[in-house]
Amino acid sequence: MGAKIHQMGTGPTGGTNYVFHCPGCKYGHPFEVPRWTWNGSLNAPTFRPSLLVNQHVPEWRCHSFVTDGRIQFLDDCFHELKGQTVEIPDWDSEP
């Protein structure tokens, strides 16, 4: 099992930016520490609060919780994985 998230430098508020590949949207979603709380695991990450991407664009919205390396997609997501929980793909396996 490889790392699920990847460090991507400094975030917009000066914290550390991390990103994971979203299998629903087919691109990376960042989260910033300490803006989000994170358990420190690259292989089984948990962070809070929920992650809301494209909040004001319903046709591209992705809303999820990440717990123990799994993404719980909420029902307000636009893509086919809404309402499902799936593993975060390993960072190395994504293009």
Residue pairs with C-beta under 8 A, 6 or more apart in sequence:
1 43
1 90
2 43
2 90
2 91
2 92
2 93
3 42
3 43
3 90
3 91
3 92
4 20
4 42
4 43
4 44
4 45
4 69
4 88
4 89
4 90
4 91
5 18
5 19
5 20
5 42
5 45
5 88
5 91
6 18
6 19
6 20
6 91
7 16
7 17
7 18
8 17
8 18
8 19
8 30
9 16
9 17
10 16
10 17
11 17
11 30
11 32
11 33
11 35
12 32
13 32
13 35
15 32
15 33
15 34
15 35
16 32
16 33
17 30
17 31
17 32
18 30
18 31
18 32
18 33
18 38
18 45
19 28
19 29
19 30
19 31
20 28
20 29
20 31
20 45
20 66
20 71
20 88
20 91
21 27
21 28
21 88
21 89
21 91
21 94
22 28
22 29
22 53
22 62
22 64
22 71
23 71
23 81
23 86
23 88
23 89
24 62
24 71
24 73
24 77
24 79
24 80
24 81
24 82
25 53
25 60
25 62
25 79
29 51
29 53
29 62
31 38
31 47
31 51
31 66
33 47
36 47
36 48
36 49
36 51
37 47
37 48
38 45
38 46
38 47
39 45
39 46
39 47
41 69
43 69
44 68
44 69
45 66
45 68
45 69
45 88
46 66
46 67
46 68
46 69
47 66
48 65
50 63
50 64
50 65
50 74
51 62
51 63
51 64
51 65
51 66
52 61
52 62
52 63
53 60
53 61
53 62
53 63
54 60
54 61
54 62
55 61
58 76
58 78
59 78
60 78
61 76
61 77
61 78
62 73
62 77
62 78
62 79
63 73
63 74
63 76
63 77
64 71
64 72
64 73
64 74
64 77
65 71
65 72
65 74
66 72
66 88
69 87
69 88
70 85
70 86
70 87
70 88
71 81
71 85
71 86
71 87
71 88
72 85
73 79
73 81
73 82
73 83
73 84
73 85
73 86
74 82
74 83
75 82
75 83
76 82
77 83
